[in-house]
Amino acid sequence: MTLIDVTQLIDQRRLGWFNWKVVLFGFFLTLFEGFDGGTVAYVSPVIVKEWGITDMKALGFTFSLGLAATFVGAPLFGWIADRHGRKSAIVISALLVSLMSLATMAAGNLVQLAVLRFIAGVGIGGLMPTIIALNAEYAPKRYRATLITVMFTGLTLGAGLPGTVAGWLMPRYGWQSLFLLGGVITLGITAVTALWLPESIKYLVLRGDRHREAARLVGALAPGIDLAAARFVISDERPQSGFSPRLLFTDGLRFITPLLWVLAICNTGTFYFVTTWLPTVLHSSGIPLTRSGLALTFFQVGGTLGGLSIARPLDRIGLMPVCLLFLLAIPITCSIGYAAQWSQTALMVAVFLAGFTLLGLQFGINATSALIYPTAFRANGSGWTFAVGKVGSVTGPIVAGILIGMNLPIQQLYLFLAVPLTIATVAAFTLARLYFVRFHGMALNRRDAIAAE
């Protein structure tokens, strides 16, 4: 009988079409998930006027309720992915997002909008950790953070897309047209995903009861291998009979997991504080709606470049780029309010750089959550990081709504973000040190090296 180590097979081969196919599926799925999430920010000024909303705290609660749904979606679909497969979890969650996007067109008040965004949030919360886990399990370890980051650029580009079409679509067809566009395209991508997305080969091997499907995927990865009487193993993984949250704190993760959660909370809180209210705040400060929407597009473009710039350093030197970006994010993000008063050019530069740091950080946190946990509970590990991180995404818009309701000057508004970013900077340096001590190196693939020893 031929023994084939699947981890060794994946790590030793060159990047090929199979890898890029998995990345492209993730890219387009996250692209229109980002479009769906970005649409809410772009339509909010129109909804405020059309529905006669005067209580900004109520609108902030509606935004936050959709984000709070990831508390349900991330662990739920993480459990589905680890128990029933990555592909099943991805298809179901993407289908939920597309259907709720279409249903949002019928919303006529904040209550209806809140309910629909909550259900969509369950799907959004489930999609990201599972698609990240799938990409991590097909990527050679020397390229894992890079491929996850490239895939994740779909989210940032998608979040910026509404700004390129909103100015043309909404005056002609209303704010509902953005949800129609996103929902229809996402539904089509979901159908293609259900037909052609491969299941995780590492998941199949650890399951042990889907040998024929695993053999077919090994043949696609390495066509020259003789699969007759082959047996597949994963040398650096231990199978788990089930998942318990306590696993996230074992094997050297006792302090690493909580610190990772702190980074996720602080960064998502800052991110959603900025993006959810940016068009509304800038428009209320006298900046034309077209310009305030364009600022959010600049934020997303900057984030895409920030994510790409952090990709290779993450693979090579681990968490240090995350530490440095948190440090840079403090003065950059706090300057947005002042830049808005200086000139529109200064504003666009400040927003671009804020996107570069904050979204670059999100890329790094996402990649880290996929790489420090083993295959047996990788989707659960990423899912819990996403879910806990949404504490920030829920509180961020609420805190911003309260501060906006206090009629604070725009300069003071963004200064509040120095608090979570400073906490995250300290936590990031501590996490980098603990990881180095536990896994005897800085690179995020050191877990594999330790497990294989």
ABEGO torsion letter per residue (X at the ends): XBBBBAAAAAAABBBBAAAAAAAAAAAAAAAAAAAAAAAAAAAAAAAAAAAGBABAAAAAAAAAAAAAAAAAAAAAAAAAAAAAEAAAAAAAAAAAAAAAAAAAAABABAAAAAAAAAAAAAAAAAAAAAAAAAAAAABBAAAAAAAAAAAAAAAAAAAAAAAAAAAAAAAAAEAAAAAAAAAAAAAAAAAAAAAABBBBAAAAAAAGABAAAAAAAAAAABAABBABGBBBBBAABBBBABBBAAAAABGGAAAAAAAAAAAAAAAAAAAAAAAAAAAAAAAAAGBBAAAAAAAAAAAAAAAAAAAAAAAAAAAAAEAAAAAAAAAAAAAAAAAAAAAAAABAAAAAAAAAAAAAAAAAAAAAAAAAAAAABBAAAAAAAAAAAAAAAAAAAAAAAAAAAAAAAAGBBAAAAAAAAAAAAAAAAAAAAAAAAAAAAAAGEABAAAAAAAAAX
